[in-house]
Each structure stands twice: as structure tokens, then as C-alpha cells.
Amino acid sequence: MRIMPLDGADEIKIVAAELKAASDGLKKTAETTQTELRNLGTVTNETKQQADELLMKQSELNARLTELEQRSVGNRGGVPERAKSLGETVVADDAVKAIMQSGRGKASVQISTKAIVSALTTDANGSAGDLLVPDRRPGILPMVTRRLTIRDLIAPGQTSSNSLQYVKETGFTNSAATVSEVTGPTKPQSEIKFDIATSNVTTIAHFVLATRQILSDAPQLQSYIDGRLRYGLKLVEENQLLIGGGTGTDLNGIYTQATAYSAPITIADATMIDTLRLAILQSELAELPATGIVLHPADWAGIELTKDTTGAYIFANPQALAAPTLWGLPVVATQAMTIDKFLTGSFQMGAQVFDREAIDVLISTEDSDNFRKNLVTILCEERLALAVYRPEAFIKGDFGNVA
């Protein structure tokens, strides 16, 4: 076979490709030989001739490739010699050279790990450097998220309307008294006053834009975006349930409607722990025993770090994991609560959250000019209402400068 003169890096690539094709052909011929020996007991003349031609071609191509690579090194003038490729290492072996000269035989070439690594990592011709890809870890590293807890304190509910109306007792005059058994006396009359309260359903929503291609090529990314959008709603929902201002489209939050703290009894040098106990007492005196406490994490940490005169923690145990509780009630530490303020009360009896539409994620290509730009809009929204039946069931206050 006559090999045309080749020059430059492109010629080296062409010869290397032809050499690989010849090697693949030899592998197929070896398989054919084994099949013929197994079925016929001998190798056909056609297969022998094909093997001879491929061996000769491989020998010529190896020699040509070596010549081209050496010429390329010489043309660089003074440039340090690059590391040999795996093919060059094999061709330079004495046993392989003997086979190339005779066209017959078998050889085993030992290649060091260092040579393999060099061949795989270099960008030189004949190496596999361009085939390597970064070792990307699966999944997406998520952003830090806040633990959401306020909804868990409140009684759940469902509604099929855009507003809630409920009858609320706003006054009670208790005139119950003992009466004489003698016929005739008029029984005392008590008074109960009711009002109708209304709570409107509000919508919390947001959206992001993404390309159709990236969602098609990376389904995991779509799932991740869905999760982040849902978390965004939950984050706003928690703030609304707790401190919603009740104006415009905002919910009227529990803290916003709660009764202001007023110590039922006076104690000297009240601490944060004392203040919370007095707030619980205020709730109990309203016939609505508290079921939980809401604090900012910084305030709760300050309480947990309270020590006695010997330096020992009063009720915290740094070596044990225990549910956060104070005065027998669960403590919810959330950044939705303003630092230095507190809320306690009967959450299950005093309030209820109603879902009109659960969180839903919608994808559309028809929004704005999405179709022309290959974009999709991913919309996430929910509709809910909050009913605070008894504002007196909740006590809110400010720690001020108490320790």
C-alpha cells in the first residue's frame, strides 16, 4: 500500500485514524479466524490473505506515524520533547518491531501507569486529553433554607370560596345566679353578643423564566426550580401568617391581631423567662390556655444560655438533644418573629388557616413572547385565608431590657 506524503498536525491525525481502523480490522479478522477454526477446523485462504494485508498496512502506518511525529518535534526547534503517546510506546517495543518486520507473531507490551496518565491528560496529538470531561458531582447544591413551623401550630382547614365569614362571640354578660324554689321569681337574664367576621382569601405567587432547551436537557433542573419556587411561597406564607399587616392583599397575621401583654401580677426584676410565664398566665386567665411560644432564634438562644450563680445552665443540657420547651410548652424559634418580641397563646383554638388552592406549579410557553424566544414561564402560586377567631387567645409583647 502506498502512503501519500503527509505534513503537519492534520496529517498526523489522519494517519492515526487510519492506524486505528487497521487495528480494528485486525481484531475482526482474529474473531473470524477463531470462528473458522471452531467450525471448519482450519482458516480459509481469504482470511489469511486479509490478515497479512492488515498486518502489513498496520506496520507501514506505524512507521509513517512515528516519522511524522519526529518531524513535528524537530520543526519546533528547541521545544522539549513531548511525552510519548500509547501508540508510540507500543510501536517502540522491540517485540512489536520484530512482528512488524516479519508480519507474524505475538507480543505483550507492559505500559506504566505514568505513561497512561500522561497520554490521557496531555493535549498533544495522539493523546486522549480532549476526551476527558470534568468529574461533575450529581445533583444541585441547594441554597440554605429556613425551617418553617408557624403553620404547624395552627389548625388546618379548606375553603371553596374567595372569602371566609364566621360568627364570633364579642360579648358575654353572665347573670347566672341562684334563685328561689318558690314559684314566681324571674330568672336572671344573661347577654351574649355575636358579630360576623370576614377574612378574604389571598394569593401568594411568583414566577421565573427558563429556556425550553435547558428544561428538556436537564429534567432535574426543572424539579429543583419547582422546589425553590414552592419554598419561596412558604417563606412568604410564614411571614404572612405571623405578622401579616391585614391591609391590601396581606393576611391579617396572628401577631398583628394578638392581645398586648399586660402582666397579671407584679414580680421584681422579671427576666425573659419570667415575662413568658406571666404571658402564659394572661392567656390562661382568658380561659384559653397557651399551647406554644414563638420567639426569634436569638432570644431563644439567650434563654437557653441562662446560667445560675455557679455557671451551670439552668435548664439546658449542651450534651443532649432535647425538643425546645419552656414552661411545658413547645418553643418555635423562627426568623419571621422580630428579635426582642414574643408571642404565646392557644394556637389550635384561637386561629385556623384555610387553603383555597394548594401550592401549584404551572409551566407555559404562551406567556408574552416566550414562543418566539424558546422560553417557558414557570409560575408557582397558592391561595389561602387566615381566621383568627379569638385575638384574646394570643398574647404578644416586647422583652424590652429584661435579662
C-alpha contacts under 8 A as a table, 3 or more apart, distances in Angstrom:
res1	aa1	res2	aa2	distance
1	M	57	K	6.80
6	L	11	E	5.06
6	L	12	I	7.47
6	L	68	L	7.50
7	D	10	D	7.42
7	D	11	E	5.37
7	D	12	I	7.42
7	D	68	L	7.00
8	G	11	E	5.48
8	G	12	I	6.61
8	G	68	L	7.73
8	G	72	S	6.89
9	A	12	I	5.13
9	A	13	K	6.41
9	A	72	S	7.76
9	A	125	N	7.26
10	D	13	K	5.14
10	D	14	I	6.32
11	E	14	I	5.05
11	E	15	V	6.24
12	I	15	V	5.25
12	I	16	A	6.04
12	I	65	L	6.43
12	I	68	L	6.44
12	I	69	E	7.10
12	I	125	N	7.38
13	K	16	A	5.05
13	K	17	A	6.14
13	K	125	N	7.03
13	K	126	G	7.33
14	I	17	A	5.14
14	I	18	E	6.31
15	V	18	E	5.03
15	V	19	L	6.08
15	V	61	L	6.65
15	V	64	R	7.63
15	V	65	L	6.26
16	A	19	L	5.02
16	A	20	K	6.26
16	A	61	L	7.95
16	A	65	L	6.84
16	A	126	G	7.07
17	A	20	K	5.13
17	A	21	A	6.31
18	E	21	A	5.02
18	E	22	A	6.23
18	E	61	L	7.53
19	L	22	A	5.08
19	L	23	S	6.23
19	L	58	Q	6.09
19	L	61	L	5.88
19	L	62	N	7.02
20	K	23	S	5.04
20	K	24	D	6.18
21	A	24	D	5.09
21	A	25	G	6.17
22	A	25	G	4.98
22	A	26	L	6.31
22	A	54	L	6.12
22	A	57	K	7.06
22	A	58	Q	5.91
23	S	26	L	5.09
23	S	27	K	6.43
23	S	54	L	7.93
23	S	58	Q	6.98
24	D	27	K	5.12
24	D	28	K	6.46
25	G	28	K	5.16
25	G	29	T	6.18
25	G	54	L	7.11
26	L	29	T	4.94
26	L	30	A	6.10
26	L	51	A	6.57
26	L	54	L	6.34
26	L	55	L	7.43
27	K	30	A	5.11
27	K	31	E	6.38
28	K	31	E	5.08
28	K	32	T	6.25
29	T	32	T	4.94
29	T	33	T	6.11
29	T	47	T	6.95
29	T	50	Q	7.50
29	T	51	A	6.34
30	A	33	T	5.01
30	A	34	Q	6.34
31	E	34	Q	5.20
31	E	35	T	6.29
32	T	35	T	5.06
32	T	36	E	6.18
32	T	47	T	7.55
33	T	36	E	5.19
33	T	37	L	6.15
33	T	43	V	6.01
33	T	47	T	6.98
34	Q	37	L	5.17
34	Q	38	R	6.11
35	T	38	R	5.11
35	T	39	N	6.10
36	E	39	N	5.14
36	E	40	L	5.25
36	E	41	G	6.59
36	E	42	T	6.18
36	E	43	V	5.66
36	E	44	T	7.46
37	L	40	L	5.41
37	L	41	G	4.29
37	L	42	T	4.79
37	L	43	V	5.97
38	R	41	G	5.78
40	L	43	V	7.53
43	V	47	T	6.66
43	V	48	K	6.91
44	T	47	T	5.40
44	T	48	K	6.45
45	N	48	K	5.04
45	N	49	Q	6.09
46	E	49	Q	5.19
46	E	50	Q	6.18
47	T	50	Q	5.06
47	T	51	A	6.16
48	K	51	A	5.16
48	K	52	D	6.22
49	Q	52	D	5.12
49	Q	53	E	6.23
50	Q	53	E	5.21
50	Q	54	L	6.21
51	A	54	L	5.17
51	A	55	L	6.11
52	D	55	L	5.21
52	D	56	M	6.21
52	D	103	G	6.94
53	E	56	M	5.20
53	E	57	K	6.09
54	L	57	K	4.98
54	L	58	Q	6.00
55	L	58	Q	5.08
55	L	59	S	6.16
55	L	100	M	7.46
55	L	103	G	6.03
56	M	59	S	5.10
56	M	60	E	6.27
56	M	100	M	7.35
56	M	103	G	6.49
57	K	60	E	5.17
57	K	61	L	6.10
58	Q	61	L	5.14
58	Q	62	N	6.04
59	S	62	N	5.23
59	S	63	A	6.31
59	S	100	M	5.16
59	S	101	Q	7.81
60	E	63	A	5.21
60	E	64	R	6.12
61	L	64	R	4.93
61	L	65	L	5.97
62	N	65	L	5.14
62	N	66	T	6.21
62	N	91	V	6.66
63	A	66	T	5.21
63	A	67	E	6.24
64	R	67	E	5.10
64	R	68	L	6.22
65	L	68	L	5.18
65	L	69	E	6.17
66	T	69	E	5.25
66	T	70	Q	6.12
66	T	88	E	6.92
67	E	70	Q	5.24
67	E	71	R	6.15
68	L	71	R	5.08
68	L	72	S	6.12
69	E	72	S	4.96
69	E	73	V	6.29
70	Q	73	V	5.11
70	Q	74	G	6.28
71	R	74	G	5.03
71	R	75	N	6.18
72	S	75	N	5.21
72	S	76	R	6.64
73	V	76	R	5.47
73	V	77	G	7.34
73	V	79	V	7.52
73	V	81	E	6.63
74	G	77	G	5.67
74	G	78	G	7.96
76	R	79	V	5.71
82	R	124	A	7.53
83	A	115	A	7.95
83	A	118	S	6.82
83	A	119	A	7.31
84	K	87	G	7.95
84	K	88	E	5.81
84	K	89	T	6.25
84	K	115	A	7.69
84	K	119	A	7.22
85	S	88	E	5.22
85	S	89	T	6.29
85	S	115	A	7.79
85	S	119	A	5.33
85	S	126	G	5.82
85	S	127	S	5.85
86	L	89	T	5.09
86	L	90	V	6.32
86	L	115	A	7.30
86	L	116	I	6.95
86	L	119	A	6.41
86	L	126	G	7.91
86	L	127	S	7.69
87	G	90	V	5.22
87	G	91	V	6.22
87	G	126	G	7.59
88	E	91	V	5.09
88	E	92	A	6.05
89	T	92	A	5.31
89	T	93	D	6.65
89	T	111	I	7.69
90	V	93	D	5.47
90	V	96	V	6.96
90	V	109	V	6.47
91	V	96	V	6.09
91	V	97	K	6.62
92	A	96	V	7.29
92	A	97	K	6.94
93	D	96	V	5.34
93	D	97	K	6.30
93	D	109	V	6.99
94	D	97	K	5.00
94	D	98	A	6.30
95	A	98	A	5.16
95	A	99	I	6.49
95	A	107	A	5.71
95	A	108	S	7.78
96	V	99	I	5.10
96	V	100	M	6.16
96	V	106	K	7.98
96	V	107	A	6.05
97	K	100	M	4.96
97	K	101	Q	6.29
98	A	101	Q	5.21
98	A	102	S	6.25
99	I	102	S	5.15
99	I	103	G	5.28
99	I	104	R	5.37
99	I	105	G	5.56
99	I	106	K	7.13
99	I	107	A	7.77
100	M	103	G	5.32
100	M	104	R	7.59
102	S	105	G	7.82
111	I	115	A	6.61
111	I	116	I	7.22
112	S	115	A	5.29
112	S	116	I	6.56
113	T	116	I	5.07
113	T	117	V	6.18
114	K	117	V	5.19
114	K	118	S	6.09
115	A	118	S	5.07
115	A	119	A	6.08
116	I	119	A	5.13
116	I	120	L	6.13
117	V	120	L	5.12
117	V	121	T	6.08
118	S	121	T	5.37
118	S	122	T	5.99
119	A	122	T	5.78
119	A	126	G	7.91
119	A	127	S	4.95
119	A	128	A	6.44
119	A	129	G	7.28
120	L	127	S	5.80
120	L	128	A	4.73
120	L	129	G	5.04
120	L	132	L	7.60
121	T	127	S	7.44
121	T	128	A	6.80
121	T	129	G	4.58
121	T	132	L	7.70
122	T	127	S	6.18
122	T	128	A	7.26
122	T	129	G	5.10
123	D	127	S	6.37
123	D	128	A	7.36
123	D	129	G	5.04
123	D	130	D	6.61
124	A	127	S	5.69
124	A	129	G	7.69
127	S	130	D	7.90
128	A	131	L	5.28
128	A	132	L	6.99
129	G	132	L	5.68
139	G	220	Q	7.67
140	I	224	Y	7.83
146	R	235	L	7.77
147	R	334	T	7.51
148	L	151	R	7.71
148	L	234	K	7.51
148	L	235	L	7.25
148	L	238	E	6.86
148	L	334	T	7.45
149	T	152	D	5.38
149	T	153	L	7.09
149	T	238	E	7.68
149	T	332	V	6.92
149	T	334	T	7.57
150	I	153	L	5.49
150	I	154	I	7.08
150	I	238	E	6.11
150	I	241	L	7.29
150	I	242	L	7.20
150	I	332	V	7.64
151	R	154	I	5.40
151	R	238	E	6.97
151	R	241	L	7.50
151	R	353	V	7.64
152	D	155	A	7.76
153	L	292	G	7.62
153	L	347	F	5.96
153	L	348	Q	6.73
154	I	347	F	5.44
154	I	348	Q	5.24
154	I	351	A	6.16
154	I	352	Q	5.54
154	I	353	V	6.63
155	A	347	F	7.53
155	A	348	Q	5.17
155	A	349	M	7.71
155	A	351	A	6.73
155	A	352	Q	4.72
155	A	353	V	6.41
156	P	352	Q	5.78
156	P	353	V	5.25
156	P	354	F	6.20
156	P	355	D	7.99
157	G	352	Q	6.72
157	G	353	V	5.84
157	G	354	F	4.40
157	G	355	D	6.33
158	Q	354	F	4.72
158	Q	355	D	4.85
158	Q	356	R	6.15
159	T	164	L	7.79
159	T	354	F	5.95
159	T	355	D	6.08
159	T	356	R	5.10
160	S	356	R	5.81
161	S	164	L	7.20
161	S	201	V	7.84
161	S	356	R	7.05
162	N	200	N	6.29
162	N	201	V	5.10
162	N	356	R	7.54
163	S	198	T	6.91
163	S	199	S	5.73
163	S	200	N	4.13
163	S	201	V	5.12
163	S	385	A	7.49
164	L	198	T	5.45
164	L	199	S	4.98
164	L	200	N	6.02
164	L	201	V	7.36
164	L	385	A	7.48
164	L	387	A	7.78
165	Q	196	I	6.46
165	Q	197	A	5.54
165	Q	198	T	4.46
165	Q	199	S	6.46
166	Y	196	I	5.68
166	Y	197	A	5.50
166	Y	198	T	6.67
167	V	194	F	6.45
167	V	195	D	5.81
167	V	196	I	4.65
167	V	197	A	6.33
168	K	194	F	5.42
168	K	195	D	5.25
168	K	196	I	5.95
168	K	197	A	6.58
168	K	389	Y	6.77
169	E	172	F	7.69
169	E	192	I	7.23
169	E	193	K	5.82
169	E	194	F	4.42
169	E	195	D	6.42
170	T	192	I	7.78
170	T	193	K	5.49
170	T	194	F	5.44
170	T	195	D	6.46
171	G	191	E	7.63
171	G	192	I	5.56
171	G	193	K	4.70
171	G	194	F	6.99
172	F	190	S	7.53
172	F	191	E	5.59
172	F	192	I	4.44
172	F	193	K	6.30
173	T	190	S	5.40
173	T	191	E	4.79
173	T	192	I	6.31
174	N	190	S	5.04
174	N	191	E	6.75
175	S	188	P	5.83
175	S	189	Q	5.87
175	S	190	S	4.74
175	S	191	E	7.89
176	A	188	P	6.25
176	A	189	Q	7.38
176	A	190	S	6.84
177	A	188	P	6.94
179	V	185	P	7.52
179	V	187	K	6.98
180	S	183	T	7.92
180	S	185	P	7.03
182	V	185	P	7.06
199	S	385	A	6.44
199	S	386	L	6.59
199	S	387	A	6.17
200	N	251	L	7.96
200	N	385	A	6.04
201	V	356	R	7.21
201	V	383	R	6.31
201	V	384	L	5.18
201	V	385	A	4.46
201	V	386	L	7.87
202	T	249	T	6.06
202	T	250	D	7.10
202	T	251	L	6.99
202	T	383	R	5.50
202	T	384	L	5.63
202	T	385	A	6.19
203	T	249	T	7.77
203	T	381	E	6.91
203	T	382	E	5.73
203	T	383	R	4.41
203	T	384	L	6.68
204	I	233	L	6.45
204	I	236	V	7.72
204	I	237	E	7.54
204	I	381	E	5.53
204	I	382	E	5.50
204	I	383	R	6.40
205	A	233	L	6.73
205	A	379	L	7.36
205	A	380	C	5.62
205	A	381	E	4.04
205	A	382	E	6.52
206	H	229	L	7.41
206	H	233	L	7.79
206	H	379	L	6.03
206	H	380	C	5.66
206	H	381	E	6.56
207	F	229	L	7.49
207	F	377	T	6.71
207	F	378	I	5.39
207	F	379	L	4.23
207	F	380	C	5.99
208	V	377	T	5.96
208	V	378	I	5.41
208	V	379	L	6.75
209	L	375	L	6.62
209	L	376	V	5.79
209	L	377	T	4.78
209	L	378	I	6.27
210	A	214	I	7.37
210	A	215	L	7.43
210	A	375	L	5.61
210	A	376	V	5.46
210	A	377	T	6.63
210	A	378	I	7.60
211	T	214	I	5.55
211	T	215	L	6.64
211	T	374	N	5.89
211	T	375	L	4.35
211	T	376	V	5.96
212	R	215	L	5.37
212	R	216	S	6.17
212	R	374	N	5.65
212	R	375	L	5.39
212	R	376	V	5.95
213	Q	216	S	5.07
213	Q	217	D	5.99
213	Q	374	N	7.68
214	I	217	D	5.10
214	I	218	A	5.75
214	I	221	L	7.93
215	L	218	A	5.22
215	L	219	P	5.61
215	L	221	L	6.55
215	L	222	Q	5.73
216	S	219	P	6.08
218	A	221	L	5.42
218	A	222	Q	7.13
219	P	222	Q	5.29
219	P	223	S	6.60
220	Q	223	S	5.11
220	Q	224	Y	6.19
221	L	224	Y	4.95
221	L	225	I	6.12
222	Q	225	I	5.10
222	Q	226	D	6.19
223	S	226	D	5.09
223	S	227	G	6.33
224	Y	227	G	5.09
224	Y	228	R	6.28
225	I	228	R	5.09
225	I	229	L	6.11
226	D	229	L	5.23
226	D	230	R	6.20
226	D	361	V	6.73
226	D	380	C	7.80
227	G	230	R	5.15
227	G	231	Y	6.18
228	R	231	Y	5.06
228	R	232	G	6.17
229	L	232	G	5.04
229	L	233	L	6.51
229	L	380	C	6.08
230	R	233	L	5.23
230	R	234	K	6.34
230	R	359	I	7.01
230	R	361	V	8.00
230	R	380	C	6.68
231	Y	234	K	4.98
231	Y	235	L	6.06
232	G	235	L	5.18
232	G	236	V	6.51
233	L	236	V	5.31
233	L	237	E	5.97
233	L	380	C	7.75
233	L	381	E	7.13
233	L	382	E	7.67
234	K	237	E	4.79
234	K	238	E	6.10
235	L	238	E	5.39
235	L	239	N	6.66
236	V	239	N	5.18
236	V	240	Q	6.13
237	E	240	Q	5.00
237	E	241	L	6.06
238	E	241	L	5.23
238	E	242	L	6.25
238	E	336	A	6.94
239	N	242	L	5.28
239	N	243	I	5.65
239	N	244	G	6.45
239	N	336	A	5.41
240	Q	243	I	5.45
240	Q	244	G	4.05
240	Q	245	G	7.74
240	Q	250	D	6.83
240	Q	251	L	5.73
240	Q	252	N	7.41
240	Q	253	G	5.82
241	L	244	G	6.05
241	L	251	L	6.77
241	L	252	N	7.39
241	L	253	G	4.75
241	L	254	I	6.29
241	L	386	L	7.07
242	L	253	G	4.74
242	L	254	I	5.12
242	L	255	Y	5.50
242	L	256	T	7.49
242	L	336	A	7.20
242	L	337	M	7.51
243	I	252	N	7.44
243	I	253	G	4.65
243	I	254	I	6.47
243	I	255	Y	5.39
243	I	256	T	5.64
243	I	336	A	7.71
243	I	337	M	7.71
244	G	250	D	5.69
244	G	251	L	4.99
244	G	252	N	5.00
244	G	253	G	4.23
244	G	254	I	7.75
244	G	256	T	6.78
245	G	250	D	6.00
245	G	251	L	6.50
245	G	252	N	5.42
245	G	253	G	6.42
245	G	256	T	6.47
246	G	249	T	7.44
246	G	250	D	5.08
246	G	251	L	4.89
246	G	252	N	3.71
246	G	253	G	6.83
246	G	256	T	7.97
247	T	250	D	5.52
247	T	251	L	7.45
247	T	252	N	7.47
251	L	385	A	7.05
251	L	386	L	6.69
252	N	256	T	6.59
252	N	257	Q	7.10
252	N	386	L	7.17
253	G	256	T	5.16
253	G	257	Q	6.48
253	G	386	L	7.53
254	I	257	Q	5.33
254	I	258	A	5.91
254	I	351	A	7.70
254	I	388	V	6.62
254	I	391	P	7.72
254	I	394	F	7.62
255	Y	258	A	5.04
255	Y	343	L	6.80
255	Y	394	F	7.70
255	Y	396	K	6.52
257	Q	388	V	7.66
257	Q	391	P	5.68
258	A	391	P	4.90
258	A	392	E	6.44
258	A	393	A	7.43
258	A	394	F	4.88
258	A	395	I	5.57
258	A	396	K	5.90
259	T	391	P	6.02
259	T	392	E	5.39
259	T	393	A	7.68
259	T	394	F	5.90
259	T	395	I	4.95
259	T	396	K	6.08
260	A	395	I	5.81
260	A	396	K	5.21
260	A	397	G	6.00
261	Y	279	A	6.33
261	Y	282	Q	7.70
261	Y	395	I	5.57
261	Y	396	K	5.48
261	Y	397	G	5.04
262	S	279	A	7.53
262	S	282	Q	7.45
263	A	266	T	6.57
263	A	275	T	7.83
263	A	278	L	5.81
263	A	279	A	6.79
263	A	282	Q	7.05
264	P	278	L	6.71
264	P	281	L	7.22
264	P	282	Q	6.08
265	I	278	L	7.46
267	I	270	A	6.13
269	D	402	V	7.93
270	A	273	I	7.84
270	A	274	D	5.39
270	A	275	T	6.30
270	A	402	V	6.67
270	A	403	A	7.78
271	T	274	D	4.96
271	T	275	T	6.12
271	T	402	V	5.26
271	T	403	A	4.89
272	M	275	T	5.04
272	M	276	L	6.31
272	M	303	I	7.16
272	M	399	F	6.42
272	M	402	V	5.91
272	M	403	A	5.74
273	I	276	L	5.31
273	I	277	R	6.39
273	I	303	I	7.03
274	D	277	R	5.12
274	D	278	L	6.29
275	T	278	L	5.16
275	T	279	A	6.25
275	T	399	F	7.43
276	L	279	A	4.99
276	L	280	I	6.21
276	L	342	F	7.99
276	L	344	T	7.86
277	R	280	I	5.06
277	R	281	L	6.23
277	R	327	W	7.02
278	L	281	L	4.87
278	L	282	Q	6.22
279	A	282	Q	4.97
279	A	283	S	6.41
279	A	344	T	6.99
279	A	395	I	6.23
279	A	396	K	7.91
280	I	283	S	5.12
280	I	284	E	6.27
280	I	289	P	7.28
280	I	290	A	5.93
280	I	344	T	6.69
280	I	345	G	6.95
280	I	395	I	7.80
281	L	284	E	4.96
281	L	285	L	6.14
282	Q	285	L	5.19
282	Q	286	A	6.50
282	Q	395	I	7.43
283	S	286	A	5.17
283	S	287	E	6.84
283	S	288	L	5.61
283	S	289	P	5.58
283	S	290	A	6.01
283	S	344	T	7.97
283	S	345	G	6.03
283	S	346	S	7.62
283	S	392	E	7.39
283	S	393	A	6.03
283	S	394	F	6.76
283	S	395	I	6.62
284	E	287	E	5.10
284	E	288	L	5.27
284	E	289	P	4.37
284	E	290	A	6.75
285	L	288	L	7.30
285	L	289	P	7.92
286	A	289	P	7.77
286	A	392	E	6.90
286	A	393	A	7.08
288	L	345	G	7.46
288	L	346	S	5.92
288	L	349	M	7.73
288	L	393	A	5.57
289	P	345	G	6.78
289	P	346	S	5.73
289	P	393	A	7.78
290	A	293	I	7.98
290	A	329	L	7.83
290	A	344	T	6.27
290	A	345	G	4.00
290	A	346	S	4.21
290	A	347	F	7.31
290	A	393	A	7.58
290	A	394	F	7.81
291	T	329	L	6.07
291	T	330	P	7.41
291	T	344	T	7.57
291	T	345	G	5.98
291	T	346	S	4.95
291	T	347	F	6.23
291	T	348	Q	7.58
292	G	329	L	5.22
292	G	330	P	5.16
292	G	331	V	6.07
292	G	332	V	7.46
292	G	344	T	5.78
292	G	345	G	6.23
292	G	346	S	7.02
292	G	347	F	7.06
293	I	329	L	6.83
293	I	330	P	6.34
293	I	331	V	4.81
293	I	332	V	6.05
293	I	342	F	7.41
293	I	343	L	5.85
293	I	344	T	4.46
293	I	345	G	7.11
294	V	331	V	5.93
294	V	332	V	4.78
294	V	333	A	5.98
294	V	334	T	7.26
294	V	337	M	7.29
294	V	342	F	5.90
294	V	343	L	5.11
294	V	344	T	6.23
295	L	299	D	6.34
295	L	300	W	6.22
295	L	331	V	7.27
295	L	332	V	6.27
295	L	333	A	4.98
295	L	334	T	6.40
295	L	337	M	6.11
295	L	338	T	7.91
295	L	339	I	7.52
295	L	341	K	6.82
295	L	342	F	5.19
295	L	343	L	6.85
296	H	299	D	5.37
296	H	300	W	6.40
296	H	333	A	5.27
296	H	334	T	5.29
296	H	335	Q	5.47
296	H	336	A	7.40
296	H	337	M	5.22
296	H	338	T	6.15
296	H	339	I	5.16
296	H	340	D	7.29
296	H	341	K	7.42
296	H	342	F	7.67
297	P	300	W	5.07
297	P	301	A	6.06
297	P	333	A	4.77
297	P	334	T	5.90
297	P	335	Q	6.59
297	P	339	I	7.95
298	A	301	A	5.10
298	A	302	G	6.25
298	A	339	I	6.89
299	D	302	G	5.04
299	D	303	I	6.39
299	D	339	I	6.62
299	D	340	D	6.41
300	W	303	I	5.10
300	W	304	E	6.21
300	W	333	A	6.67
301	A	304	E	5.03
301	A	305	L	6.14
302	G	305	L	5.23
302	G	306	T	6.60
303	I	306	T	5.37
304	E	313	Y	7.65
304	E	315	F	7.28
304	E	316	A	5.75
305	L	313	Y	6.42
305	L	316	A	7.29
306	T	313	Y	5.89
306	T	314	I	6.13
307	K	310	T	7.57
307	K	311	G	5.35
307	K	312	A	5.19
307	K	313	Y	4.27
307	K	314	I	5.21
308	D	311	G	5.43
308	D	312	A	5.61
308	D	313	Y	6.41
308	D	314	I	6.00
309	T	312	A	7.52
313	Y	316	A	5.60
313	Y	317	N	7.09
317	N	320	A	5.56
317	N	321	L	7.84
318	P	321	L	7.72
323	A	330	P	7.53
324	P	330	P	5.99
324	P	331	V	5.36
324	P	332	V	7.62
325	T	328	G	5.95
325	T	329	L	5.27
325	T	330	P	4.43
325	T	331	V	5.16
326	L	329	L	5.37
326	L	330	P	6.59
326	L	331	V	6.63
334	T	337	M	5.92
335	Q	338	T	6.91
335	Q	339	I	7.97
337	M	341	K	7.13
337	M	342	F	7.50
338	T	341	K	5.80
340	D	398	D	5.94
340	D	399	F	5.44
340	D	400	G	6.69
341	K	396	K	7.47
341	K	397	G	5.75
341	K	398	D	4.40
341	K	399	F	5.87
342	F	396	K	5.69
342	F	397	G	5.51
342	F	398	D	6.34
342	F	399	F	7.44
343	L	394	F	6.93
343	L	395	I	5.71
343	L	396	K	4.49
343	L	397	G	6.70
344	T	394	F	5.74
344	T	395	I	5.36
344	T	396	K	6.61
345	G	350	G	7.85
345	G	393	A	5.36
345	G	394	F	4.12
345	G	395	I	5.85
346	S	349	M	5.63
346	S	350	G	5.61
346	S	393	A	5.41
346	S	394	F	6.37
347	F	350	G	5.19
347	F	351	A	5.84
347	F	393	A	7.57
347	F	394	F	7.55
348	Q	351	A	6.14
348	Q	352	Q	7.17
349	M	352	Q	7.99
349	M	389	Y	7.86
349	M	390	R	7.90
349	M	393	A	7.73
350	G	388	V	5.95
350	G	389	Y	5.29
350	G	390	R	4.90
350	G	391	P	6.94
350	G	393	A	5.45
350	G	394	F	7.32
351	A	386	L	7.33
351	A	387	A	5.58
351	A	388	V	4.26
351	A	389	Y	5.47
351	A	390	R	7.06
352	Q	386	L	6.01
352	Q	387	A	5.34
352	Q	388	V	6.56
352	Q	389	Y	7.78
353	V	384	L	7.16
353	V	385	A	5.92
353	V	386	L	4.58
353	V	387	A	6.32
354	F	384	L	5.51
354	F	385	A	5.11
354	F	386	L	6.15
354	F	387	A	7.79
355	D	358	A	6.15
355	D	383	R	6.27
355	D	384	L	4.42
355	D	385	A	6.57
356	R	382	E	7.76
356	R	383	R	5.17
356	R	384	L	5.13
356	R	385	A	7.46
357	E	360	D	7.81
357	E	382	E	5.52
357	E	383	R	4.93
357	E	384	L	6.80
358	A	382	E	5.38
358	A	383	R	6.72
359	I	380	C	6.91
359	I	381	E	5.58
359	I	382	E	4.48
359	I	383	R	7.70
360	D	380	C	5.65
360	D	381	E	5.67
360	D	382	E	6.44
361	V	378	I	6.84
361	V	379	L	5.58
361	V	380	C	4.44
361	V	381	E	6.82
362	L	377	T	7.98
362	L	378	I	5.70
362	L	379	L	5.08
362	L	380	C	6.40
363	I	376	V	6.50
363	I	377	T	5.58
363	I	378	I	4.57
363	I	379	L	6.32
364	S	367	D	6.25
364	S	376	V	5.51
364	S	377	T	5.29
364	S	378	I	6.74
365	T	370	N	5.45
365	T	371	F	5.65
365	T	374	N	7.70
365	T	375	L	6.37
365	T	376	V	4.65
365	T	377	T	6.45
366	E	369	D	7.19
366	E	370	N	5.93
366	E	371	F	5.99
366	E	376	V	7.75
367	D	370	N	5.64
367	D	371	F	7.76
367	D	376	V	7.52
367	D	377	T	6.59
369	D	372	R	5.66
369	D	373	K	6.46
370	N	373	K	5.12
370	N	374	N	5.71
370	N	375	L	4.54
370	N	376	V	5.96
370	N	377	T	7.61
371	F	374	N	5.36
371	F	375	L	6.47
371	F	376	V	7.95
372	R	375	L	7.83
388	V	391	P	6.32
390	R	393	A	5.37
390	R	394	F	7.68
391	P	394	F	5.71
392	E	395	I	7.04
399	F	402	V	5.81
